[in-house]
Amino acid sequence: MHSPMKFRAPLLLGTALLSGCAVGPDYRPRSAADLGVPDGFSVTAAPQAEDLTRWWGKFDDPVLGQLVEQAAAANLDIAQAVARLRQAREALVVSRSGLFPTIGGSGGYNRTEPLRGGGATITQSNGTVATLPAQGRDNFSLGLDASYQIDLFGGIRRSVESSSAQYAAAGFDYATTLLSVESEVARNYVLARAYQAQLANARASLAIQDDNLEIAGFRVQAGLVSSLDVEQARATRAQTAANIPSIEQQYNAAVSRIGVLTGQAPGALKPMLASVRPIPTGPPSVAAGIPANVLRQRPDVRAAERSLAAATAQIGVAKAQLFPALSISGSINANASQAGNIFNTITGGLFAGVTQAIFNAGRLNAGIRSARAGADGAFAAYKSTVLTAIEDVENAIVALQSANVREREFGIAFDAASNSAILARSQYRAGLTDFTTLNTQEASLVSARNGLVQARSDKATALIALYVALGGGWDSTVTPTAPTNQPGTGSNG
């Protein structure tokens, strides 16, 4: 009978030769042309890109910067993304474990005691027969088992490749969540400051309309005008006063949203934001670079690319199941009646086995077709994400250009309406014009003032959208990884 040890060298040699084979397609990064990326944007944009890692600093508003960084550290959506990233890292560890042998050990001790009789008999010197009591028996054992799945056709390596890509995708998903939270904090901060400005406008208008109502009352009492002026003044004042609670409600919603985004109760930031500050202003334009930059700067695009790589590797995982699987197992055992003698006698064995699917009713081939369909879908999702990213950039560029024009024109309108309202108010006091003219001019002033506030708010919001559309708010030179020293908080384990 041949010893199994004689076949170990040829077996290991064959394994080494076959281990370089991995079925399934190798992932190939797609070019910008494959993804339909144009050479340039269809709107006017500066070709030289700029560093947008901490874009909120360009608004020169320390409160905004503090809130954005607080949200990055405490936001609960980001915490969930980090947890998913940690899960993806452990899934990669599990996949890699398949490349190594599984080794287990065992040990045991038992003692056998006779229940009745069984002792040895002896004849004594005086001729009598005596029975000695039965003795118990000790048994000590140690064992070591090992098994190894030989990755002949790369199924395990493709699985590791897929898990590695999924881990990277989870890192980019985390970065996408981070950018979303940063932009939401900034956008709601801009809204809060805009509502503060609208409240100031409404209260200033209300004070003027109180004055107009008083003047109209005096003129009616003097018989200079009819009571129609008073009624018009009352109606205008009431409409302005009715708008104030609505603006206050919107301001409260924006401040509450910022509180939740920073991981706090909705009202936690009300004292901090109570002091009125102007709407933050940034640069009039941003250097957008070229469309191909989104392939590197946008984390959602990079996550989609890694998802495609993971789906491609899954084709190899499915295809490897069509081929033979080779496994090797072995064991070493030692037994003795005394602990000190346990290593005197050691027995062992080695076994190699091959399994091959013969009939599975098309299940394995269907799995391959399913994996290929998954890869096709992942490519379509990747291309869609890229094109949507370019669309986001172009829309934000146009929105910023539009807001700049509107801010300039509303500035002119506000200046003219302010002069007209002052002149109309003076003429009404002197009896040189009617209340309808005064009311019309002051309504134009209110509209121009609020339009200017809205244009400034839209400009800041468009800037934020453009910064995020360009992939600002994170370090695109590194792939985010899971923290190594963050214990779980959701369980006692």
Rosetta blueprint (number, residue, H / E / L):
1 M L
2 H L
3 S L
4 P H
5 M H
6 K H
7 F H
8 R H
9 A H
10 P H
11 L H
12 L H
13 L H
14 G H
15 T H
16 A H
17 L H
18 L H
19 S L
20 G L
21 C L
22 A L
23 V L
24 G L
25 P L
26 D L
27 Y L
28 R L
29 P L
30 R L
31 S L
32 A L
33 A L
34 D L
35 L L
36 G L
37 V L
38 P L
39 D L
40 G L
41 F L
42 S L
43 V L
44 T L
45 A L
46 A L
47 P L
48 Q L
49 A L
50 E L
51 D L
52 L L
53 T L
54 R L
55 W H
56 W H
57 G H
58 K H
59 F H
60 D L
61 D L
62 P H
63 V H
64 L H
65 G H
66 Q H
67 L H
68 V H
69 E H
70 Q H
71 A H
72 A H
73 A H
74 A H
75 N L
76 L H
77 D H
78 I H
79 A H
80 Q H
81 A H
82 V H
83 A H
84 R H
85 L H
86 R H
87 Q H
88 A H
89 R H
90 E H
91 A H
92 L H
93 V H
94 V H
95 S H
96 R H
97 S H
98 G L
99 L L
100 F L
101 P L
102 T E
103 I E
104 G E
105 G E
106 S E
107 G E
108 G E
109 Y E
110 N E
111 R E
112 T E
113 E L
114 P L
115 L L
116 R L
117 G L
118 G L
119 G L
120 A L
121 T E
122 I E
123 T E
124 Q L
125 S L
126 N L
127 G L
128 T L
129 V E
130 A E
131 T E
132 L L
133 P L
134 A L
135 Q L
136 G L
137 R E
138 D E
139 N E
140 F E
141 S E
142 L E
143 G E
144 L E
145 D E
146 A E
147 S E
148 Y E
149 Q E
150 I E
151 D L
152 L L
153 F L
154 G L
155 G H
156 I H
157 R H
158 R H
159 S H
160 V H
161 E H
162 S H
163 S H
164 S H
165 A H
166 Q H
167 Y H
168 A H
169 A H
170 A H
171 G H
172 F H
173 D H
174 Y H
175 A H
176 T H
177 T H
178 L H
179 L H
180 S H
181 V H
182 E H
183 S H
184 E H
185 V H
186 A H
187 R H
188 N H
189 Y H
190 V H
191 L H
192 A H
193 R H
194 A H
195 Y H
196 Q H
197 A H
198 Q H
199 L H
200 A H
201 N H
202 A H
203 R H
204 A H
205 S H
206 L H
207 A H
208 I H
209 Q H
210 D H
211 D H
212 N H
213 L H
214 E H
215 I H
216 A H
217 G H
218 F H
219 R H
220 V H
221 Q H
222 A L
223 G L
224 L L
225 V L
226 S L
227 S L
228 L H
229 D H
230 V H
231 E H
232 Q H
233 A H
234 R H
235 A H
236 T H
237 R H
238 A H
239 Q H
240 T H
241 A H
242 A H
243 N H
244 I H
245 P H
246 S H
247 I H
248 E H
249 Q H
250 Q H
251 Y H
252 N H
253 A H
254 A H
255 V H
256 S H
257 R H
258 I H
259 G H
260 V H
261 L H
262 T L
263 G L
264 Q L
265 A L
266 P L
267 G L
268 A L
269 L L
270 K H
271 P H
272 M H
273 L H
274 A L
275 S L
276 V L
277 R L
278 P L
279 I L
280 P L
281 T L
282 G L
283 P L
284 P L
285 S L
286 V L
287 A L
288 A L
289 G L
290 I L
291 P H
292 A H
293 N H
294 V H
295 L H
296 R H
297 Q H
298 R L
299 P H
300 D H
301 V H
302 R H
303 A H
304 A H
305 E H
306 R H
307 S H
308 L H
309 A H
310 A H
311 A H
312 T H
313 A H
314 Q H
315 I H
316 G H
317 V H
318 A H
319 K H
320 A H
321 Q L
322 L L
323 F L
324 P L
325 A E
326 L E
327 S E
328 I E
329 S E
330 G E
331 S E
332 I E
333 N E
334 A E
335 N E
336 A E
337 S L
338 Q L
339 A H
340 G H
341 N H
342 I L
343 F L
344 N L
345 T L
346 I E
347 T E
348 G E
349 G E
350 L E
351 F E
352 A E
353 G E
354 V E
355 T E
356 Q L
357 A L
358 I L
359 F L
360 N L
361 A L
362 G L
363 R H
364 L H
365 N H
366 A H
367 G H
368 I H
369 R H
370 S H
371 A H
372 R H
373 A H
374 G H
375 A H
376 D H
377 G H
378 A H
379 F H
380 A H
381 A H
382 Y H
383 K H
384 S H
385 T H
386 V H
387 L H
388 T H
389 A H
390 I H
391 E H
392 D H
393 V H
394 E H
395 N H
396 A H
397 I H
398 V H
399 A H
400 L H
401 Q H
402 S H
403 A H
404 N H
405 V H
406 R H
407 E H
408 R H
409 E H
410 F H
411 G H
412 I H
413 A H
414 F H
415 D H
416 A H
417 A H
418 S H
419 N H
420 S H
421 A H
422 I H
423 L H
424 A H
425 R H
426 S H
427 Q H
428 Y H
429 R H
430 A L
431 G L
432 L L
433 T L
434 D L
435 F H
436 T H
437 T H
438 L H
439 N H
440 T H
441 Q H
442 E H
443 A H
444 S H
445 L H
446 V H
447 S H
448 A H
449 R H
450 N H
451 G H
452 L H
453 V H
454 Q H
455 A H
456 R H
457 S H
458 D H
459 K H
460 A H
461 T H
462 A H
463 L H
464 I H
465 A H
466 L H
467 Y H
468 V H
469 A H
470 L L
471 G L
472 G L
473 G L
474 W L
475 D L
476 S L
477 T L
478 V L
479 T L
480 P L
481 T L
482 A L
483 P L
484 T L
485 N L
486 Q L
487 P L
488 G L
489 T L
490 G L
491 S L
492 N L
493 G L
